[in-house]
Amino acid sequence: MTKTISVAILAAGLGTRMKSKKAKVLHRAGGLSLVEHVVRGALEITAAENIVVVVGHQAAEVKAVLAPYGVRFAEQTEQHGTGHALQMTEPLLGRADGHLIVLYGDCPLLQVSTIRELVKRQASDDVAATLITTFLNDPHGYGRIVRNDAGDVSAIVEQKALAAGQEEIREINSGIYCFRTDLLWPHLAALKPNPKSGEIYLTDIVEALAADGKRVAPMVVDDAAELLGINTRVELAEVDAIFRQRKVRQLMLDGVTVEKPATVTVDLDVEIGIDTTVEPFAQILGKTRIGSDCKVGMGSVIRDSELADGVQVEAYSFVGTSRVAAGAHVGPFARLRMDNDVGPGAHIGNFVELKKTRLGAGSKAMHLAYLGDSVIGQGVNVGAGTITCNYDGEKKHRTEIGDGAFVGSNSTLVAPVTVEAGSYIGAGSVITDRVPEGTLALGRARQVIKEGWQRKKKS
């Protein structure tokens, strides 16, 4: 019978060294919270129903972040050590025949391949547990691995408890285990609180198992960076850089040109097609999807948006939660603030802002315009300085502009208002009423010339 693989993710601590009001596991690296990285790795190993996250500080916030993944939760309302945290999962994960992996919500760099190897090692050997270790040139501050003559782990000794000669041990404890569940739970229940701290330490289970004649096998990981736990914002920045370096490198291997990659920020869930160019200092964030043959200009920010093939986003533009169809052109210095739909071949120029606007195929707004809560047809020309006045102080209202309409420069369209297909609006007009199809609308005062006005003023 296939044994069940379960995962316990310990994520209850606040993380005081982060010096933050926010729980440590909710801080972000690579575009995701730390604990999300760990949960995603666990989901590569087993089903969501077999994963339990131990929450404590800001439990509601952690649960909200992880709810879409379908994992379960155990609450550690009072933090009494890592051993106590794992005890909280037994009612949900306790099984007579299976294996339990212990992971940590602040260790996001652990590769799925490493977890798979851990499970493989545990399943193939007659051991009670397998523990991931690594060797450091400077192990100061870490718990050291003490091995017996057979090469198994007999104890984990913390820095402050090292005996003479143990300071030279370079093999350190990662805290990541795979246990046989039938042996784990009784030995875990028997652990005693530390007399000084009053906490139950999971590391003590190694000696408990060894004293009962059970083996704990080490699994050495060569890349110590995989095991990095995050305790400070400095370490958070270092881990974020690792994630982003990995992502940008993979994009380049997949056919994306990234200029000055060290300056570019790309979140892990971003997808970009071949022959797209990303210029320096660009940020591509969230769940953005970019097609092939696109350009993301210098300093631009694309967040949670979809760009079809051949879209050009010029320098220092912002595209947020919007869709841009094939061949459209955005920027420079354009702002697609939220929930926009830009049609094929449309042009949005410098210092133009769109908000909840649909801009039809081939339409243009090239300079200094604000288009909010608008539906704009195909082949429309929106002149410089045009504004849709969509807010009356209490409610938002919609502006509709039909196909082929021409809106003159510095026009003000006071919503709700409709400009029908093929109509023209004279420059400088204030439009408050419907403009019928094929008409010219003028909404401005007649020019008045006063002869001799300057001479009279001076005198």
C-alpha positions in Angstrom: 0.0 0.0 0.0 1.3 3.5 -0.9 2.2 5.4 2.1 0.7 8.9 2.6 3.1 11.9 2.4 2.1 14.7 4.7 3.7 18.1 5.2 3.7 20.3 8.3 4.8 23.9 7.7 5.7 25.8 10.8 4.7 29.4 10.4 3.4 30.6 13.8 6.2 33.0 14.8 6.2 36.8 14.6 9.8 37.1 13.7 11.0 39.8 16.1 14.3 40.3 14.3 12.4 41.6 11.2 11.4 44.6 13.4 8.0 44.6 11.8 4.3 44.7 12.8 3.7 42.1 10.2 4.3 38.4 10.7 7.6 37.3 9.1 6.1 34.7 6.8 3.9 37.4 5.2 6.9 39.4 4.0 7.4 39.0 0.3 10.3 37.9 -1.9 10.1 37.2 -5.6 6.5 38.5 -5.7 5.0 36.1 -3.2 4.9 35.9 0.6 7.5 33.7 2.1 5.0 31.1 3.2 3.5 30.9 -0.3 6.8 29.7 -1.7 6.9 26.9 0.9 3.3 25.9 0.3 3.8 25.8 -3.5 6.8 23.5 -3.0 4.8 21.2 -0.7 2.0 21.0 -3.3 4.4 19.5 -5.8 4.9 16.7 -3.3 1.4 15.9 -2.0 -2.2 17.0 -2.1 -3.4 20.1 -0.4 -5.5 18.0 2.1 -2.2 16.5 3.4 -0.6 19.9 4.1 -1.1 21.6 7.4 0.3 25.1 8.1 0.8 25.9 11.8 -0.3 29.5 12.4 -0.1 31.8 15.4 0.8 35.4 15.1 -1.6 37.1 12.7 -3.2 33.8 12.0 -6.2 35.3 10.1 -3.9 37.2 7.7 -1.8 34.1 7.0 -4.9 32.0 6.5 -6.3 34.6 4.0 -3.1 34.5 2.0 -3.0 30.7 1.8 -6.8 30.0 1.5 -6.6 29.8 -2.4 -4.2 26.9 -2.1 -6.7 24.7 -0.2 -4.3 23.7 2.6 -5.4 23.1 6.2 -4.4 25.0 9.4 -3.5 24.2 13.0 -3.3 27.1 15.5 -0.5 27.5 18.0 -2.1 30.2 20.1 0.8 30.2 22.5 4.3 29.6 21.1 6.1 27.0 23.1 8.8 25.9 20.7 9.1 24.0 17.4 8.3 20.7 19.0 5.1 22.1 20.5 4.2 23.6 17.1 4.5 20.2 15.4 2.4 18.6 18.2 -0.5 20.9 17.1 -0.7 19.1 13.7 -1.2 15.6 15.1 -5.0 15.8 15.2 -5.0 16.6 11.5 -2.0 14.6 10.2 -1.6 11.6 12.6 -1.5 8.3 10.7 -0.3 4.9 11.6 1.5 4.4 8.3 3.1 7.3 6.4 5.7 9.9 6.3 5.7 13.5 7.5 7.9 16.3 6.1 8.6 19.3 8.4 9.2 22.6 6.6 9.3 26.2 7.7 7.4 29.2 6.5 10.5 31.4 6.4 12.6 29.1 4.3 11.4 29.7 0.7 14.5 28.7 -1.3 14.2 25.0 -0.8 14.0 23.3 -4.2 11.2 20.8 -4.9 13.9 18.4 -6.2 15.5 18.5 -2.7 12.2 17.6 -1.0 11.6 14.8 -3.4 15.1 13.4 -2.7 14.4 13.7 1.1 11.2 11.6 0.7 13.1 9.1 -1.5 15.9 8.7 1.1 13.4 8.2 3.9 11.3 5.7 2.0 14.3 3.6 0.9 16.1 3.2 4.3 15.0 1.6 7.5 15.2 4.8 9.5 12.9 6.7 11.8 13.7 10.1 10.3 15.9 11.7 7.7 17.3 15.1 8.4 18.7 17.6 5.9 22.1 19.0 6.8 24.8 21.1 5.1 28.4 22.1 5.7 29.3 25.8 6.3 32.8 27.4 6.4 31.5 29.5 9.3 28.9 27.5 11.2 28.8 29.9 14.2 25.3 30.3 15.5 23.9 27.1 14.0 23.1 23.8 15.7 25.8 21.3 15.0 25.2 17.7 13.8 26.8 15.0 16.0 27.2 11.7 14.2 27.7 8.2 15.6 30.2 5.7 14.4 27.7 4.5 11.8 27.3 8.0 10.3 23.8 8.5 11.6 22.8 11.6 13.5 23.0 11.0 17.2 22.3 14.6 18.5 21.9 18.2 17.5 23.9 20.6 19.8 23.0 24.3 19.8 25.8 26.9 19.7 25.6 27.8 23.3 25.7 24.2 24.4 28.7 23.1 22.4 31.3 21.0 24.3 35.0 21.2 23.8 35.9 20.2 20.3 32.4 20.5 18.9 33.0 24.1 17.8 35.0 22.6 14.9 32.0 20.7 13.5 31.0 22.3 10.3 27.9 20.3 9.6 24.8 22.2 10.7 21.1 21.4 11.2 18.6 22.7 8.7 15.6 21.7 10.8 14.0 20.0 7.8 13.0 16.4 8.5 11.1 13.5 7.0 9.6 11.3 9.8 7.9 7.9 9.9 4.6 9.0 11.5 4.2 5.8 13.5 7.5 6.6 15.3 7.2 10.4 15.3 4.0 11.0 17.3 4.8 8.9 20.5 8.4 10.2 20.7 7.2 13.8 20.1 4.6 13.5 22.8 7.3 12.3 25.3 9.6 15.3 24.8 10.0 17.5 27.9 10.1 21.3 27.9 13.6 22.8 28.2 14.2 23.7 31.8 15.5 27.1 31.0 13.1 28.3 28.3 10.1 26.1 29.0 9.9 25.4 25.3 9.7 22.0 23.5 12.4 21.8 20.9 12.0 19.6 17.9 15.8 19.0 17.8 15.5 17.0 21.0 13.6 14.3 19.1 16.9 13.1 17.5 18.4 12.0 20.9 15.0 10.6 21.9 14.9 8.4 18.8 18.5 7.4 19.2 18.0 6.5 22.8 15.2 4.1 21.7 17.5 2.5 19.2 16.0 4.2 16.1 18.1 5.7 13.3 18.1 9.3 12.1 19.9 9.6 8.8 21.5 12.8 7.5 21.0 14.0 4.0 23.7 16.5 3.0 22.7 19.3 0.7 25.6 20.9 -1.1 23.9 24.3 -1.8 23.5 25.8 1.6 21.6 28.7 0.0 18.6 26.4 -0.3 18.3 26.2 3.4 18.5 29.9 4.2 15.9 31.0 6.7 15.0 34.7 6.8 15.3 36.6 10.0 16.1 40.1 9.0 15.2 42.5 6.2 18.8 42.2 4.9 18.3 38.5 4.5 14.9 39.1 2.9 16.5 41.3 0.3 19.2 38.7 -0.4 16.6 36.0 -0.9 14.4 38.3 -3.1 17.5 38.9 -5.3 18.1 35.1 -5.7 14.5 34.5 -6.8 14.6 37.3 -9.3 18.0 36.3 -10.7 16.6 32.8 -11.3 13.5 34.1 -13.0 15.3 36.5 -15.3 17.9 33.9 -16.2 15.2 31.5 -17.2 13.4 34.1 -19.3 16.6 34.8 -21.2 17.1 31.0 -21.8 13.5 30.9 -23.0 14.1 33.5 -25.7 13.4 36.9 -24.0 15.9 39.7 -24.3 16.5 41.4 -20.9 18.8 44.4 -21.1 20.9 45.0 -17.9 19.2 42.1 -16.1 20.5 43.1 -12.7 18.2 46.2 -12.9 15.1 44.4 -14.0 12.4 43.1 -11.5 10.2 40.2 -12.6 7.8 38.3 -10.3 7.8 34.5 -10.4 4.4 34.1 -11.9 5.1 36.3 -14.9 5.0 34.8 -18.4 6.8 36.4 -21.4 6.9 35.3 -25.0 9.9 34.9 -27.3 11.6 37.9 -28.9 10.2 40.3 -26.4 12.6 42.9 -25.1 12.6 44.1 -21.5 14.6 47.3 -21.1 16.6 48.4 -18.0 14.8 49.2 -14.7 11.5 47.7 -15.9 9.2 46.0 -13.4 6.9 43.2 -14.5 4.8 42.1 -11.5 2.0 39.8 -10.3 0.4 37.5 -12.8 1.3 39.5 -15.9 1.2 37.7 -19.3 3.2 39.3 -22.2 3.2 37.9 -25.7 6.0 37.6 -28.2 7.7 40.5 -30.1 6.7 43.0 -27.4 8.7 45.8 -25.8 8.6 46.8 -22.2 10.4 50.2 -22.1 12.9 51.5 -19.6 11.5 52.2 -16.1 8.0 50.9 -17.0 5.8 49.0 -14.6 3.4 46.2 -15.8 1.3 44.7 -13.0 -1.3 41.9 -13.3 -2.0 42.7 -17.0 -2.1 41.0 -20.3 -0.2 42.2 -23.3 -0.8 40.5 -26.6 1.8 40.0 -29.4 3.6 43.0 -30.7 2.6 45.5 -28.0 5.0 48.3 -27.5 5.2 49.9 -24.0 7.5 52.8 -24.1 9.7 54.2 -21.3 8.3 55.1 -17.9 4.7 53.9 -18.5 2.4 52.1 -16.1 0.0 49.3 -17.0 -2.1 47.9 -14.2 -4.8 45.2 -14.3 -5.4 46.0 -18.0 -5.5 44.2 -21.3 -3.7 45.5 -24.3 -4.4 43.9 -27.7 -2.0 43.0 -30.5 0.1 45.8 -32.0 -1.1 48.5 -29.6 1.3 51.2 -28.6 1.5 52.7 -25.0 3.6 55.6 -23.8 6.1 57.0 -23.1 4.9 58.3 -19.7 1.4 56.8 -20.1 -0.7 55.5 -17.3 -3.2 52.7 -17.7 -4.4 52.8 -14.1 -6.8 49.9 -13.8 -9.3 47.7 -15.6 -8.6 49.0 -19.2 -9.1 47.2 -22.5 -7.0 48.6 -25.3 -7.9 47.4 -28.8 -5.6 46.2 -31.6 -3.4 48.9 -33.0 -4.5 51.6 -30.6 -2.1 54.3 -29.6 -1.9 55.8 -26.1 0.7 58.6 -26.0 2.6 60.6 -23.4 0.9 61.7 -20.2 -2.4 60.0 -21.1 -4.2 58.3 -18.3 -6.9 55.6 -18.8 -9.1 54.2 -16.0 -11.8 51.6 -16.6 -11.8 52.5 -20.2 -12.2 50.5 -23.4 -10.3 52.0 -26.3 -11.3 50.6 -29.7 -9.0 49.2 -32.4 -6.9 51.9 -34.1 -8.1 54.7 -31.8 -5.6 57.3 -30.7 -5.1 59.5 -27.6 -1.6 60.8 -28.1 -1.1 63.6 -25.6 -2.1 64.9 -22.2 -5.6 63.3 -21.8 -7.6 61.7 -19.0 -10.1 59.1 -20.2 -12.0 57.5 -17.3 -15.1 55.2 -17.2 -15.3 55.5 -21.0 -16.2 53.3 -24.0 -14.4 54.6 -27.1 -15.0 53.0 -30.4 -12.7 52.2 -33.3 -10.7 54.7 -35.3 -11.4 57.6 -32.8 -9.0 60.5 -32.5 -8.8 62.1 -29.0 -7.0 65.4 -29.1 -4.5 66.7 -26.6 -5.9 67.9 -23.3 -9.2 66.0 -23.5 -10.8 65.1 -20.2 -13.8 62.9 -19.5 -15.4 64.4 -16.4 -16.6 61.1 -14.9 -17.2 62.0 -11.3 -19.9 64.4 -10.0 -18.7 64.3 -6.4 -20.9 61.3 -5.5 -21.0 58.9 -8.4 -19.0 57.9 -11.4 -20.6 58.3 -14.9 -19.8 56.9 -18.3 -18.7 58.6 -21.5 -19.4 56.8 -24.8 -17.7 57.8 -28.1 -18.7 56.1 -31.3 -16.5 54.8 -34.2 -14.6 57.3 -36.2 -15.4 60.3 -34.0 -13.0 63.2 -33.7 -12.5 64.9 -30.4 -10.7 68.2 -30.7 -7.9 69.3 -28.4 -8.7 70.6 -24.9 -12.3 69.2 -25.0 -14.2 68.5 -21.8 -16.8 65.7 -21.9 -19.1 65.9 -18.9 -20.5 62.5 -18.2 -22.9 60.9 -18.6 -22.6 61.9 -22.3 -22.6 60.2 -25.7 -20.7 61.3 -28.8 -22.1 59.3 -31.7 -20.2 57.7 -34.6 -18.5 60.0 -37.1 -19.2 63.2 -35.2 -16.7 66.0 -34.6 -16.1 68.1 -31.5 -14.4 71.4 -31.9 -11.3 72.2 -30.0 -11.9 73.8 -26.6 -15.5 72.6 -26.3 -17.3 71.7 -23.1 -19.8 68.9 -24.1 -22.7 68.2 -21.8 -25.3 66.8 -24.2 -25.5 64.0 -26.8 -23.7 64.7 -30.0 -25.6 63.1 -32.9 -23.9 61.0 -35.6 -22.1 63.0 -38.2 -22.5 66.4 -36.6 -20.1 69.1 -35.4 -20.5 70.1 -31.8 -19.1 73.4 -30.4 -19.4 74.2 -26.8 -17.4 77.4 -26.3 -17.9 81.1 -26.0 -17.5 83.3 -29.1 -14.2 85.1 -29.3 -14.5 88.8 -28.6 -11.9 91.4 -29.8 -11.8 94.8 -27.9 -9.9 97.4 -29.9 -7.5 99.7 -28.0 -7.8 97.7 -24.8 -4.1 97.6 -24.1 -3.6 101.3 -24.7 -6.5 102.2 -22.4 -5.2 99.8 -19.7 -1.7 101.4 -19.7 -3.1 104.9 -19.5 
